[in-house]
Amino acid sequence: MKRALITGITGQDGAYLAELLLDKGYEVHAMFRRSSMERFEYIEHIRDKITLHEGNLIDQLCLVRLLEKVKPAEIYNLAAQSFVPLSFDQPLQTSEITGLGVTRMLEAIRQVDLGIRFYQASSSEMFGKVQEEPQTETTPLWPRSPYGVAKVYGHWMTINYRESFDMFACSGILFNHESPRRGLSFVTRKITNSAVRIAYGLQDKLFLGNLDAERDWGFAGDYVEAMWMMLQQEEPDDYVISTGEKHTVREFAQLAFDRVGLNWEKYVEVDPQFFRPAEVNTLLGDCSKAKRVLGWEPKVSFQQLVEKMVDGDLALIQKEHPNAQRVSS
């Protein structure tokens, strides 16, 4: 039985990945950061099947001791301060966790067991002010947020440790991937949750930033499969994971409101406070390398993704507000 360690277990990717690894017969261990508001709802149904360890990417000694205790064959580093707008308000913490945290984990592997296979969650936000379209593994990086800069640092440190110490270290350059488990602070979940709340008379308006921003959106459940595939290869490498399609925030909102039978234009308003200091206007990934080498393909379409998220929020609202009634359009 293979043993894997996941950091960032409480996020959407951690939950989907844990389910995947359990289905494949892994012994799954997971690191979580102690906080005043622990959120385990996404893994509550599998909590008795995984082993949780308290830890932090800021504490080097903690990571060394954890690897010595767990002895994993594979590590999936999904932990990060991953909310881009917050990174402008907390650039130092973002750098410590999202950037330097990667180095601390790589160094812990180097000290404990160079045979451990390592996956780093890189991001399309590294491309930022895009230099070519679509973006590939060799597209020059130009991050436009502290989060993007920290991800670039972690990405290049992963490459450096791979080349310097012959480590099996991979980076998945994942483009935007969403699900019903996405946090409410992210624009996609904000849209679907608000559409449902408006449909039930629990909210009047939805305020958004740049409606013309274009993103390559896929389903998180598809993308974690690519993470696992990367660590099963004979040689370590980096891969763009995307759908090869881009859509605007406006399109996302339209589909979400269509799903609940409402005209989005009646309820969505632009609020300048939600614009970034430095905008990333467009992102579009070329995942041909992942298709060719890994045999990976995205399965859930853009429309299916939006509908899946809306349906998830419909079920949630009906559970939380059983007496709420749908309002007419």
Solvent accessible surface area in square Angstrom, and as a share of the most:
residue,aa,sasa,rsa
1,M,183,0.82
2,K,93,0.40
3,R,78,0.28
4,A,0,0.00
5,L,0,0.00
6,I,0,0.00
7,T,0,0.00
8,G,22,0.21
9,I,1,0.00
10,T,48,0.28
11,G,34,0.32
12,Q,11,0.05
13,D,21,0.11
14,G,1,0.01
15,A,0,0.00
16,Y,31,0.12
17,L,0,0.00
18,A,0,0.00
19,E,44,0.20
20,L,35,0.17
21,L,0,0.00
22,L,39,0.19
23,D,124,0.64
24,K,84,0.36
25,G,39,0.38
26,Y,15,0.06
27,E,59,0.26
28,V,2,0.01
29,H,18,0.08
30,A,0,0.00
31,M,6,0.03
32,F,26,0.11
33,R,131,0.48
34,R,135,0.49
35,S,46,0.30
36,S,119,0.77
37,M,152,0.68
38,E,69,0.31
39,R,114,0.42
40,F,17,0.07
41,E,91,0.41
42,Y,38,0.14
43,I,1,0.00
44,E,99,0.44
45,H,103,0.46
46,I,10,0.05
47,R,94,0.34
48,D,129,0.67
49,K,129,0.55
50,I,14,0.07
51,T,61,0.35
52,L,42,0.21
53,H,20,0.09
54,E,95,0.43
55,G,8,0.07
56,N,43,0.22
57,L,5,0.02
58,I,80,0.40
59,D,68,0.35
60,Q,54,0.24
61,L,96,0.48
62,C,32,0.19
63,L,0,0.00
64,V,18,0.10
65,R,150,0.55
66,L,12,0.06
67,L,0,0.00
68,E,88,0.40
69,K,148,0.63
70,V,4,0.02
71,K,139,0.59
72,P,5,0.03
73,A,43,0.33
74,E,2,0.01
75,I,0,0.00
76,Y,0,0.00
77,N,2,0.01
78,L,24,0.12
79,A,21,0.16
80,A,32,0.25
81,Q,19,0.09
82,S,48,0.31
83,F,54,0.23
84,V,13,0.07
85,P,61,0.38
86,L,59,0.29
87,S,0,0.00
88,F,56,0.23
89,D,115,0.60
90,Q,71,0.32
91,P,55,0.35
92,L,145,0.72
93,Q,79,0.35
94,T,0,0.00
95,S,48,0.31
96,E,60,0.27
97,I,17,0.08
98,T,2,0.01
99,G,3,0.02
100,L,71,0.35
101,G,0,0.00
102,V,2,0.01
103,T,25,0.14
104,R,43,0.16
105,M,0,0.00
106,L,0,0.00
107,E,37,0.16
108,A,0,0.00
109,I,0,0.00
110,R,98,0.36
111,Q,106,0.47
112,V,47,0.27
113,D,65,0.34
114,L,85,0.42
115,G,59,0.57
116,I,3,0.01
117,R,73,0.27
118,F,0,0.00
119,Y,0,0.00
120,Q,2,0.01
121,A,16,0.13
122,S,5,0.03
123,S,11,0.07
124,S,2,0.01
125,E,11,0.05
126,M,0,0.00
127,F,1,0.00
128,G,2,0.02
129,K,98,0.41
130,V,39,0.22
131,Q,82,0.36
132,E,78,0.35
133,E,85,0.38
134,P,55,0.35
135,Q,0,0.00
136,T,33,0.19
137,E,44,0.20
138,T,122,0.71
139,T,5,0.03
140,P,80,0.50
141,L,49,0.24
142,W,117,0.41
143,P,33,0.20
144,R,73,0.27
145,S,6,0.04
146,P,30,0.19
147,Y,18,0.07
148,G,0,0.00
149,V,83,0.48
150,A,5,0.04
151,K,9,0.04
152,V,27,0.15
153,Y,86,0.33
154,G,0,0.00
155,H,10,0.04
156,W,137,0.48
157,M,41,0.18
158,T,0,0.00
159,I,18,0.09
160,N,72,0.37
161,Y,17,0.07
162,R,39,0.14
163,E,134,0.60
164,S,64,0.41
165,F,72,0.30
166,D,134,0.69
167,M,3,0.01
168,F,23,0.09
169,A,0,0.00
170,C,0,0.00
171,S,0,0.00
172,G,0,0.00
173,I,3,0.01
174,L,7,0.04
175,F,1,0.00
176,N,36,0.18
177,H,24,0.11
178,E,3,0.01
179,S,0,0.00
180,P,37,0.23
181,R,45,0.16
182,R,37,0.13
183,G,19,0.18
184,L,94,0.47
185,S,63,0.41
186,F,42,0.17
187,V,59,0.34
188,T,2,0.01
189,R,15,0.05
190,K,49,0.21
191,I,1,0.00
192,T,0,0.00
193,N,17,0.09
194,S,8,0.05
195,A,0,0.00
196,V,0,0.00
197,R,68,0.25
198,I,5,0.03
199,A,0,0.00
200,Y,22,0.08
201,G,49,0.48
202,L,58,0.29
203,Q,50,0.22
204,D,117,0.61
205,K,74,0.31
206,L,2,0.01
207,F,86,0.36
208,L,2,0.01
209,G,9,0.08
210,N,32,0.16
211,L,18,0.09
212,D,87,0.45
213,A,8,0.07
214,E,48,0.22
215,R,15,0.05
216,D,0,0.00
217,W,6,0.02
218,G,1,0.01
219,F,26,0.11
220,A,0,0.00
221,G,21,0.20
222,D,10,0.05
223,Y,0,0.00
224,V,4,0.02
225,E,41,0.18
226,A,0,0.00
227,M,0,0.00
228,W,54,0.19
229,M,33,0.15
230,M,0,0.00
231,L,1,0.00
232,Q,56,0.25
233,Q,43,0.19
234,E,159,0.71
235,E,126,0.56
236,P,30,0.19
237,D,50,0.26
238,D,12,0.06
239,Y,5,0.02
240,V,0,0.00
241,I,0,0.00
242,S,0,0.00
243,T,30,0.17
244,G,41,0.39
245,E,95,0.43
246,K,63,0.27
247,H,34,0.15
248,T,25,0.14
249,V,11,0.06
250,R,86,0.31
251,E,68,0.31
252,F,0,0.00
253,A,0,0.00
254,Q,84,0.37
255,L,43,0.21
256,A,0,0.00
257,F,0,0.00
258,D,80,0.42
259,R,106,0.39
260,V,5,0.03
261,G,52,0.50
262,L,8,0.04
263,N,70,0.36
264,W,29,0.10
265,E,117,0.52
266,K,111,0.47
267,Y,37,0.14
268,V,15,0.09
269,E,75,0.34
270,V,78,0.45
271,D,32,0.17
272,P,106,0.67
273,Q,134,0.59
274,F,88,0.37
275,F,85,0.35
276,R,50,0.18
277,P,110,0.69
278,A,27,0.21
279,E,35,0.16
280,V,1,0.00
281,N,90,0.46
282,T,26,0.15
283,L,0,0.00
284,L,27,0.13
285,G,1,0.01
286,D,43,0.22
287,C,5,0.03
288,S,57,0.37
289,K,40,0.17
290,A,0,0.00
291,K,79,0.34
292,R,171,0.63
293,V,68,0.39
294,L,17,0.09
295,G,53,0.51
296,W,2,0.01
297,E,93,0.42
298,P,34,0.21
299,K,139,0.59
300,V,26,0.15
301,S,56,0.36
302,F,19,0.08
303,Q,95,0.42
304,Q,97,0.43
305,L,0,0.00
306,V,0,0.00
307,E,38,0.17
308,K,77,0.33
309,M,0,0.00
310,V,0,0.00
311,D,55,0.28
312,G,27,0.26
313,D,1,0.01
314,L,29,0.14
315,A,61,0.47
316,L,60,0.30
317,I,2,0.01
318,Q,92,0.41
319,K,166,0.70
320,E,101,0.45
321,H,69,0.31
322,P,103,0.65
323,N,132,0.68
324,A,25,0.19
325,Q,137,0.61
326,R,119,0.43
327,V,70,0.40
328,S,107,0.69
329,S,83,0.53
